[in-house]
Amino acid sequence: MPTFIIERNIPGADRLSADELCSISARSNEAVAGLGKPYRWITSYVAGDKFYCVHEAESADVIREHARRGGFPADRVTEVTAVIGPETAKGGAGR
């Protein structure tokens, strides 16, 4: 399944309380359960006025449907085409 990075503009995101983040997470989980399609929420990062989320789904349209059902934005949805890290510099990583 393709992996996507979702950028969500949420003013004051970095000031949300633990209870607010819990509520958002619960809504996301409910939206995933209601999709009836393969979908995996991997993780999300809160930074400034944004959430950066990593999800797996069949398509960007399914990502947008999840956002619609959850009631949160999906301002930019980008498919991940490669993953690199410190080990990539050594060449032959993953062989």
C-alpha positions as CSV (number, residue, x, y, z in Angstrom):
1,M,0.0,0.0,0.0
2,P,1.4,3.5,-0.8
3,T,2.5,5.7,2.0
4,F,1.4,9.4,2.2
5,I,2.5,12.4,4.1
6,I,-0.5,14.6,5.0
7,E,0.0,18.2,6.0
8,R,-2.9,19.6,8.1
9,N,-3.0,23.3,8.9
10,I,-4.5,23.6,12.3
11,P,-3.9,27.0,14.0
12,G,-2.6,26.5,17.5
13,A,-1.8,22.8,17.0
14,D,1.3,23.0,19.2
15,R,-0.9,24.4,22.0
16,L,-3.5,21.6,22.0
17,S,-3.9,19.9,25.3
18,A,-3.4,16.1,25.9
19,D,-7.2,15.7,26.1
20,E,-7.7,17.6,22.7
21,L,-5.0,15.4,21.1
22,C,-6.7,12.3,22.5
23,S,-10.0,13.4,21.0
24,I,-8.5,14.1,17.6
25,S,-6.8,10.6,17.7
26,A,-10.1,9.0,18.6
27,R,-11.9,10.7,15.7
28,S,-9.1,9.6,13.4
29,N,-9.4,6.0,14.6
30,E,-13.2,6.1,14.1
31,A,-12.8,7.5,10.6
32,V,-10.3,4.7,9.7
33,A,-12.8,2.0,11.1
34,G,-15.6,3.5,9.0
35,L,-13.8,3.6,5.7
36,G,-14.2,-0.1,4.9
37,K,-11.0,0.1,2.9
38,P,-7.4,-0.8,3.8
39,Y,-5.9,2.1,5.8
40,R,-3.2,2.5,8.3
41,W,-2.3,5.5,10.4
42,I,1.4,5.2,11.2
43,T,2.2,8.4,13.1
44,S,1.6,12.1,13.3
45,Y,3.9,15.0,14.3
46,V,2.6,18.3,15.7
47,A,4.8,21.2,14.9
48,G,3.7,24.9,15.1
49,D,0.4,25.3,13.4
50,K,0.5,22.0,11.5
51,F,0.1,18.3,11.9
52,Y,2.4,16.1,9.6
53,C,0.8,12.7,9.4
54,V,2.1,9.5,7.9
55,H,-0.6,7.1,6.6
56,E,-0.9,4.2,4.3
57,A,-3.9,3.9,1.9
58,E,-4.8,2.8,-1.6
59,S,-4.9,6.4,-2.9
60,A,-4.8,10.1,-2.0
61,D,-8.6,10.0,-2.5
62,V,-9.0,7.6,0.4
63,I,-6.7,9.8,2.5
64,R,-9.0,12.8,1.8
65,E,-12.1,10.7,2.6
66,H,-10.6,9.8,6.0
67,A,-10.0,13.5,6.6
68,R,-13.6,14.4,5.6
69,R,-15.0,11.7,7.9
70,G,-12.7,12.8,10.8
71,G,-13.5,16.5,10.3
72,F,-10.0,17.7,9.9
73,P,-8.1,19.2,7.0
74,A,-5.9,17.5,4.5
75,D,-4.3,20.6,3.0
76,R,-1.5,18.7,1.2
77,V,-1.4,14.9,0.5
78,T,1.9,13.7,-1.0
79,E,2.8,10.1,-1.9
80,V,6.2,9.0,-0.4
81,T,8.5,7.8,-3.3
82,A,11.6,7.0,-1.2
83,V,12.8,6.7,2.4
84,I,16.3,7.6,3.3
85,G,18.3,8.0,6.4
86,P,21.9,8.0,7.8
87,E,22.4,4.4,6.5
88,T,21.6,5.4,3.0
89,A,24.9,7.3,2.8
90,K,26.8,3.9,3.1
91,G,25.3,2.7,-0.2
92,G,23.8,-0.7,-0.7
93,A,21.4,-0.2,2.2
94,G,18.7,-2.8,2.2
95,R,20.5,-5.3,0.0
